[in-house]
Amino acid sequence: MKLRIVSMVGLALLFASAVAAQTKVGGKMQCPKPEVVGTAEAGDQAGHTLTLEKNTCTWSPPMEMMGEKSKDGTYVAFSEKSLIRASTNGTYVGNMDNGDKFYLSFHWAVVKDGKPKSWIERVKGTWAFTGGTGKLKGIRGKGTYTATEDEKGGVVAMEGEYAVPAAAPKKTTTKKQN
């Protein structure tokens, strides 16, 4: 019985330390108007389109993670728009000042006012880290963002939390002596 209680307490402490390891993060991306790779009419109703777009954005102020600052990055996104709804799903590959990379997925959806426009002025969405390199290898975390847009481009303000697993200790090998 004591072993079970000690095990449960140990597990609770381990879980609490993992939760406490989350670090807050935030920054803003400045993005020009995206490059439209392709657009197609869905065909079911007027104004219902599917679009693939690509864009490169810079960070100002940058996100700071593991003592490094985000510099720039590129996203590819799939957007679906109609007169009353719009949504986007995409992947972002970010570059840090030291050359490390981070990867995240993002999503947003909005109900529009029904007036035809080529852009949506303001959206709120969610994002989640899907990986990274160097110091950011194994990064996990998620957050929210707000994007404002006009005909020239937009600004994306992000905030959330992240955690990077501790580096595994290096294994040492010992030679058997005869």
N, C-alpha and C positions, 0 to 999 in steps of 0.2 A: 504494500500500500504506500509506504514512504517513497519507494522508487517511482511509483506512478505519479505522485504529487511532485516530486523533484523534477521528473521528466516534463510534466506539464508546465511547471514554473520556468524551467529552462527554455522550453519551446516558446512560451510567452515572452520571455526576455529577448530571445533571438528575433522573434517577430517584431517586437518593439524597437529593437536596434535597426532592423531593416527599414521600418517606417521612418524612423528618425533620420536615416541617412539621406532622405530626399532633400535636395537643395533647390531653392527658388531660383528661377531664371526669367529673364524678360529682355526685350529689345524691340527695335523697329526696323523694318525693311522698307527701302525706297525702291519702287519698281516702275520702270517705264511701261508704256502700253505693250501688252504681250504680242508675240509673233503668232499669228493664227496659222497652224499647220494645215488645217482642213476643217470645213464646215459642211454639214449636210442637213437638208430639210428632213424631218422625220416623216412627213407626208400625211399625218393623221389630222392635223389642224394647222391653220395659218400661223406662222411665227414660231412654230415648235422646231428648234434646231439642236443639233448635236455638234460640238466643237472640240477639237484638240488644239491646245495652245502650249507655247513654251515661252519662258521668260527668264532673264537673269536679273537678280536684285542685289542691292548693296545694303549693308547694315549700318545704321546711324540713329541712335546709339546701338552698339553691338550687344549680343548676348555674351555673357562671360560664363565659361564652363571649365572646370579643372585648371583655372589660372590662365586660360587662353581666351581670345576674343574672336567672335565670328566676323568674317570679312565680307563674303558674298556667297552667292549660290544660284542654282538654276532649278526651276520647277517645270514639270510637265503635268498638265491637268486636262481632264475631260469634263466639259461643261454641258449641261442640258438646260435649255431655256425655252420658256413659252411666255405668253402674255401675262400669266398669273403665277408662275413658279420659276425658280431657277435653283440649280444645285451644281456643285463642283466637287470632284474628288481628284486628288493629285499626290505626287511624290516630289519632295524637295531634297536636293543634295547640297548641303552647306559646307563651305570651306572656312577653316579657322586660320588665324594668322600664322600658326606654326606648321600648316600643311595638313593637319588632321581633318577628317571629314565627319559629318554627321548626316544621318538620313532620317527623314520624317514623312509621315503620311498626313494629309489634311482633308477636311470635309466641311462644307457648309451648305445650307439650304435656306431659302427665303421665299416667302409669299410676296409677290409683287403687287403693285397697285393697278395693273391692267393696262397702263399706258405704254406704248411701244418705245423702247429705248435701246441703245446699243450697249449700255453699261448699267450697273446697279451701284448706287451711290455708297451704300454702307451694308456690310454683312458681318455676322458673327459666326465663328466656326470653331471647330476643335482640331487638335493636332496631337500626334503621338510619335515619339522617337521609335525608329525601327532598327537602328544600329549605328555604328560609327567605326572609325579607325584610330590608331594610336592611343592617346590618353582617353579617347571616347569609345574605345572598343567595349561592346556590351552595354552601351548606354540605354537606359529605359526611362520613360517618363511621359508626361502628357500635359496638355494645357488648353487654353482657349486663345482665340485671336479675334481682333476686330480689324476689318479692312475698309478703307474709304477709297473711292475710285472716281475718276473723271475721264474725259476723253484722252488725256495725256498719259495716264498711268495711275499709280496708287501708293498708299502707305499701309503697311500691315504691322499692327502693334500686337506683340505676342507676350504671353506670360504663362508660367506653369512651373513644374518641378521636374527634376531629373535625379537619377542615381547612376553611378558607374560602379560595377563590382570591383572589389579590391583585387589587386593583382595577386595571382596565385604565387606562393613561394616557389622559388626555383628548386627543383629536385637536385640533390647532390648524390653522386654515385661514389660508392666506396669499393675499392678493390679488395678482394679476398687475398689474404696473405697465406702462403703455403708454409 
